[in-house]
């Protein structure tokens, strides 16, 4: 199983106040970050780069928020795939 641990560094903690807040913005941020690191393929017969992703924020586990669940292990099945 291929699981990566990514520590997002944000010295101003701007992400807490802007990037992860709000229903739509929080969900889009979560999926965008997860899809970028896991490289979820568009084709159904291809495999993602990672099986799971653990995200840290400034070296610490991310606390549960109302609109994002970045505290959980991110999995490719939970990432929406957008294609034309």
Order of alpha helices (4+ residues) and beta strands (2+ residues): beta-alpha-beta-beta
